[in-house]
Amino acid sequence: MNPDLAIDIFKTTVMFALYVVAPFLIVALVVGLLTSLVQSVTSLQEPTLTFIPKLLAIAGMAMLLSPWLLREISEFTVSTMIRMSTLGH
């Protein structure tokens, strides 16, 4: 196995993981900022006020993006398996 090819596969896998997780991280960031702003304005420091909105937003994003996620992950898996089958030659 060529080390350059192995590094390329690893790099592709890491970039794909970031590509798939990015929408969830962005939503969690935005919801966290908004709840922090609401807490600062109202002086309400309830710990569940930061956790529950993020949990609901992430669950909503998972339901919204599940067809896209399934398609992307299956396409990546198939392309990686095809690519790995050519490594032995």
Secondary structure, DSSP 8 states (H G I E B T S, - for coil): --HHHHHHHHHHHHHHHHHHHHHHHHHHHHHHHHHHHHHHHHT---THHHHHHHHHHHHHHHHHHHHHHHHHHHHHHHHHHHHHHTTT-
